[in-house]
């Protein structure tokens, strides 16, 4: 599983790149943080953590059931 995460105001990674990556990775999930930039984990750490937490919890739960 892969979480493809970008900010909506990211000047480095356009949304189409995530679409292309997602097409190559069937188990991937895409998420765009509104108003986020390329360094959203640094500029918006709480939003970043809030966004990835459910994804990480699902992965952990899947691992426990395997």
N, C-alpha and C positions, 0 to 999 in steps of 0.2 A: 504493500500500500504506500502511496505517495500523496502528499498534500502539496498541490501547486498553489502557492500563495503570492499575491502581488498587491501593490497599492494602486488605486485607480488613477493616481497622478504620477505613476512611475515613468520617468523619461527613458529608462534603460530597457525595461522589459514590457513590450506591448502585449496587449491581451491576446493577439493572434499567436504569439509564441506559446502561451499556455495552452491554447487550443491545439496547436501542433504537437506539443508534448503529451497532452492528454490522449490524443489519438494514438500515440505510440505506447501508452501505458494504460491498459484497460482497467486496472484497479486504482487509478489515480482519482483524486477529487480536486476540483478547482475552487478557489475562493479569492475574491477581490475585496480588499478593505477600502471602504470609501474614504477618499481624501488622503490615503496613504501614499508614501513616496517609495523609492527604491530601498531606503533604509528604515522601513516601517518598524522593524524590530527594535531599532534604536530610538527613533523619534516618537513612536507610539507603542511603548513596551506593553502597556496594559491591554490595549486593543489586540496586539499580536498574541499575547498569552491567552486572552479570552477566545480568540479565533482558533488557536491550535489545540486548546484543551479537549474539546469534544472528540476531535480526531484521534488524539493520543489515547484517550480513555477507551475508544472503540478498539484500537489496536491492542491495547493491553487486555481488554476483555476477550478479544479473539484469540490471543496467545494463551490465555488461561484455559480456553475451551478446546485447544488442540492437543 
